[in-house]
Amino acid sequence: MARTQILVVEDNDKNMKLFRDVLHATGYQILEASTGGQALALACEHRPALVLMDIQLPDMDGLEVLGRLRADERSAAIPVLAVTAQAMRGDRERFIAAGFDGYLSKPVDVDELLATIGWYCHGGDE
């Protein structure tokens, strides 16, 4: 059985290592991007089951990347979760209103991360 592929868009090495370690340990295949441009190319080429999107990226912000993903028929239907340190009151609602399918705040809670990924990738079966 093929492993579920998740694209992680994160420019912080420490955060990427956490995602890599947790996702590999739980059987997911991870695609890694540290810029919005890389994320767009990987999403369109591989069409992962889910994208975990940092908002603060060096070349464009996560909102712009999301807009470009949604505008491309190859990636328009891929669920995209905002993963950000922007965790003030109203931020979750703001990102959902902008078109993200879900929201996780940093620092990431591993149990919440896995439960959320399970829901998006396996319909809550995990």
N, C-alpha and C positions, 0 to 999 in steps of 0.2 A: 504494500500500500504506500503510495507516495506521501511524503510528509507535507503538511500544510506550509505554504510559503508566506512569510510576512516580510514586508519591506519596512525597515526602521530608518527613519530620516532624523539624524542626530549628529550635530557637529562637535559635541563634547565627548572626548575619548572615554572618560570615566563613566558617563551615562551609557555610551554605546557598549562598553564592556559589560555593564549590568544587564542590558537587554540581551546581548549575545549569550552570556552565561545562563541566564534564566530560560531563554527560549530554546537554546540547544539542549539544555538539561531536561526540558519537558517535551522534546521531540519535534519541535518546529524547525523548519529551514528558514534561515534569515538572509535577506538581502540587505546590504548596508549602503547608505548614502549619507554623505556629510554636507551636501549642498542641494539646493532645490533643483538645479539642472540635472544632477545625477539621479535624483528621485524621479524626475519626469521620464528620463531615459529608461531606468530600470522598471518603472511601473508599466510603461507602454510595451516594453519588450517581454517581460515575464508575467504580467498580469497576476500579481500576488492576491491571496485571499483577503489581505488586510494591509493597510498602511498606518504606521504609527508615526505621526508628523510633529516634529519639534516646530515651534513657531519662529524662534529667533535663529535664522540661518545666515551664513555669510553673503550669499549672492541675492537672495530674495526671501521674503518672509513666508511662513507657512500658509498664510491666507492666499498669497499669489500662487503658490504651488498648487493649492487646492483648486483654485479657479482654473488653472491650466489643465489639471487632471480631469476636472468635470467637463471641460470644453473638448476633450479628445475622446472620440468614441471608443478607443482601445482601453481607456482607463476610467471612463465616466461612472461606471457602476461599482467600482472598487470602494468598499467602505474605508473611510479615512478618519482616524481618531486624532484629535489635537492632544499632544503631550507637552505640557508647558509649565513653567514656573509661575506663569500669570494666573494666580489663584485668589484674586480678590473677589469680593462679593460681586456677582453679576458676570464674571468672566466666563463661567461655564455656559450660561445662557447666550452670551455674546458669540462664542465660538459655534455653538449649535445653530444659532440664527444665521451665521455666516456660511453654513453648509456642511460643517463637520458632522459626522455621524455620531460621534461620542467625544468624551473629554476625560483626560486623566491629568491630575496635577503632579508636579514634581515637588519634592522627591517622590518617586513612584513607589507605591505600596505594592509589593510583589504579589500578594494574594489578590488584590483588586485588579492588577494587570492581567494575571492569568484567568481570573473569572471573566473579565471583559473580553479578552481574546477568545476564550472558549465560547462565549455567547455569540460573538460575531462570526467566528470561523466554523462553529459546530452547532449552532442553534441552541446553545445552552446545555449541550450534552456533556460538556467537560466540567 
